[in-house]
């Protein structure tokens, strides 16, 4: 990113030093449900060692550096697309398995 670039990062001064996933999502301009897959991929690192079901907090100071890095953004989009590709494939597999299992039952009911 250069000084003459028309794109300007949103000021993060309004956020506290530790940000929740909702705050990070707002600063990045994405939905909050997209943050956990990025954290699982290791692209966003929560502070401390939070438990599995605990609220994760992220550092405000690392975010502008990451957003300015084109390689990090590419990895982020790759992780995001991979997450949804796997999730949608699993959904399609479950749907097709459900229709195949119900077909013999419907056929035997006709006999």
N, C-alpha and C positions, 0 to 999 in steps of 0.2 A: 504494500500500500504506500503510495507516495503522497506528498503534501498537496499536489495539485489534483489528486483523485477526488471525484465528486462524491464518493461514498465516505461518510464520516461515521465512526463508531459512536454509538449512543453513550453519553456520559454515564459512567458507573458510579459517580460520586454520590448519587442519591441512595445507593444501596449500602447496607452495612458491610463490615469486613467479611462476615460469613453469610453466604446466601443459600437459601433453600432451593429445591429443584424448580419451584414456581418462579422464583426470582431469576434464576439462571435462564430458564426458558423465555421469560419476558425480555431479558437483556439480549438473548440470541435471536429473538423473533420467531421462536418455534413453540409448539405446544408442549405442555409440561409432561405429557405421557411419552415424549421422545427422549427425555433425559435419562431414565434408567437404562435403556439399551446402550447409550453412550458411556455410562458409568461402568456397565458390565464389560464393555469392550476396552476399558482402560483409558478412554479418551478424556473423561472427566473424573478426577480423583477426589473422593470425599475426604474431608478432614478427619483425622483420628481413625478409629476403628469402629465404625458404627455397626450395630447388629443388623441382621437381615431385614427386620421389619421396623427399624428405627428411622427417624427422619435424618436424611443425609444433609450435611452442610458443605458447601464448596467455597473455595477462596475467591474473593472478588478480584484480587490482584493478578491472578493467573489468567483470567478470562480474556482481557484485552490482548495479551500476548498471543493466546491461542487463536483468537478471532482474526488477527492480523497475519497468521501463518497459513499460506495456501495449502501446504501439505497436510496440516492438521484438519483443515476444512474438508479436504478430499477424503481423508480417513474417516471423518465424522459422517459424511454422506454415504460412504461405502458401508459403514457399520449400520447406519439407519436403514439403508435399502436391504442389506442382508437380513436384518431383524424382521422387516415386514415381509420379505420374500419367504423366509422360513415359516413365519406365522401364518401367512396365507396358504402355503403348501400344506401345512398341518391341518388347516381348516378344510381345504379341499379333500384331503385324504380321509378325514373323519366323515365328511359328507358323503363321499362315494362309498365308504365302507358301510355306512348306515343304510344306503339305498340297496346295496348288494345283499345285506343281511335280511332286509325286510322283503325282498322279492321272493325267496323260496317260501316264506311264511304265507304270503298272499296267494301264491300258487297252490300250496297245499290246502288252503282254506277253500279253494274252488273245487277240489276233488271230493 
